[in-house]
Amino acid sequence: MVDRLNQMQSSSPDIEASAVVSVDGLTIASALPHGVEEDRVSAMSAAMLSLGERIAGELGRGSLEQIYIKGDMGFVVLMSVGNDAVLTVLAREQAKLGLIFLDIRRAAEDLSKLI
C-alpha cells in the first residue's frame, strides 16, 4: 500500500502527502512528511469521512464519493477506499484538481483491492 501511495505522489508533483486510514481512525499506510502526526491525520480523516457521509445522506445527496477542503496553502482531499478505509491526500495550492481527482480515484481503486 505504501508503494502505491508513493507511486501516486511521484506521478503527480502536486500531491505532497497521502495516507490510507481505517474508518475507525487508525493508520493503515502512509506517505506523510516528517513532522506530521499520523495519529492526528488518521483521527481527523475518519471524523471527516463520518461527518461527510452523514451530511450527504441527510441532505439527500446519495452516497459520499469525496470530500475536499481548500485552504490558503493547498487542498486536503478524502476519498473512500471500499467500505473500510479512506484515502487522504494533501495537494499544493496550485494543483489542477481534475488531474488530482483522477489520480486519487485510480489509487483508491487499486488500494481497495489490497484491503
Sequence and secondary structure as in RCSB ss.txt:
>XXXX:A:sequence
MVDRLNQMQSSSPDIEASAVVSVDGLTIASALPHGVEEDRVSAMSAAMLSLGERIAGELGRGSLEQIYIKGDMGF
VVLMSVGNDAVLTVLAREQAKLGLIFLDIRRAAEDLSKLI
>XXXX:A:secstr
 HHHHHHHHHH TTEEEEEEEETTS EEEEE  TT  HHHHHHHHHHHHHHHHHHHHHTT  S  EEEEEETTEE
EEEEEETTTEEEEEEE TT  HHHHHHHHHHHHHHHHHH 
